[in-house]
Structures are given as structure tokens and as C-alpha cells.
Amino acid sequence: MGLGGISIWQLLIILVIVLLLFGTKRLKNLGGDLGGAIKGFKKAMNDEDKGEDKEAPKSVEQDKSESVSTEKETESEKAEK
């Protein structure tokens, strides 16, 4: 028994039919396109992970600067009173 109840011989027959329908050149191009798409997807995922790591400290710094600016505003409001 093969995969999901399909024997090796049935898989080989399906492979031969696909080769006859599409040809080896077309399947080779399709495989290359699929490989390029997977590679691009992995690169995008890695870039996104790196981008999140770089952005996290910036948001912390922005929060600190915002809290400092609000403290200055409250001090200036107190001085005006």
C-alpha cells in the first residue's frame, strides 16, 4: 500500500499521464516557478521578522519620549497657575 490506499503503480501511471499532458519542459518551468515562489515567501517572512525586531525598540523609545513630553506639558501647566 502506498499513500492513502494508492499503490506505487497507480502513482507511476498518474505521473506518466501528467508527463504526456504537460511535457517535461513545462513541468520543469512549473517546478522552477514554484521553487522561486517558496524562496520569495521565506525571504519575506524573514524580512518581516527582522523588521519587527528593529521596530520594537523604536516604539519603546517613542513611548518614553511621549511620556516625557506629557510631563513637560503638565509642569508648564502648573507653572502657569
N, C-alpha and C positions, 0 to 999 in steps of 0.2 A: 504494500500500500504506500502511496505517495502522500502528497499534500491534500488533505480534505477528501480522501477517497479517490483521488485521481492518480493513476499509476504513471510510472515513468514513460511508458509507451504512449499514453494519451498526451502527455506533455510534449513529447517529441513530435507527434503528429500536429499538434497545435502550432509548435514552433515552425515546422515546415510550411504549413499553410500561411502563417504570418510572413515568412520569408518570401514565399511566392507572390503574395499580395503586394507587399511594400518594397521588396528588393533590399539587398544588403546595404547599398549606398544610402538609401533613405533612412533605414534603421540606424546606420552609423551616425548620420546627421542628427537624428532624433535623440540618440544617446548622448551625443556631444552637447546638444542644447539642454537636455535635462541635467547633465553634469554641471554645465555653466550656471544654470538657474539655482541649483543646490549650493554651489560655491558662492554665488552672489547673496543668497539668503543667509548663509552662515556668516559672511563678511558683514552684512547689515546688522545681524544680531550682535556680533562682537563690537561693532562700532557703537551700537545703541548702549551696550553695557558699559563701554568706556566713557561714553558721553554722560551717562547717569553718574558715574563715579566723579567726573570732573565738575558736574553741576551741583552736587550735594554740598561741597564746601562753600560754593558761591552763595547758595541760598542761606546757609548759616551766617555768613558774613553780612548778607543783606538784612537778615533778621536783627543782627546786632546793631547795624547802622540805623535801622528804623527805630529800634528801642532807644538809642542814644538821641536821635532827633526828637522823639516824643518827650524824652526827659528834658531836653533843652527848651522845648516849647512850654512845658509846664513850669520850668524855672522862670522863663521870661514872663509868663502869665502871672506868676506870684510876684515878680518884681514890679509889674505894672500896678498891682493892687497896693 
